[in-house]
Amino acid sequence: MELPKRAGNAPVPVDLEAGKRYAYCSCGLSESQPFCNGKHRGQGMAPTVFVAEETKTAYMCTCKLTSNPNGFCDGSHKKPV
């Protein structure tokens, strides 16, 4: 299987809490998109862990093509695959 797996074709809105730690799924295998549930184990990948800088609604990438380091959507899902 080639990873990361495209888990969706649109961003997912999530409510982030300032100071809270999150683990963004970078492999695309998690059923808890956009967050990690451990399905990456044995696949040679790891989640992207970050601490939210502010309380806000963020749009998280599910296509796994974003160039943003914390998994925030950058519109890459609109590009042809």
Secondary structure, 3 states (H helix, E strand, C coil): CCCCCCCCCCCEEEEECCCCEEEECCCCCCCCCCECCCCCCCCCCCCEEEECCCCEEEEECCCCCCCCCCCECCCHHHCCC
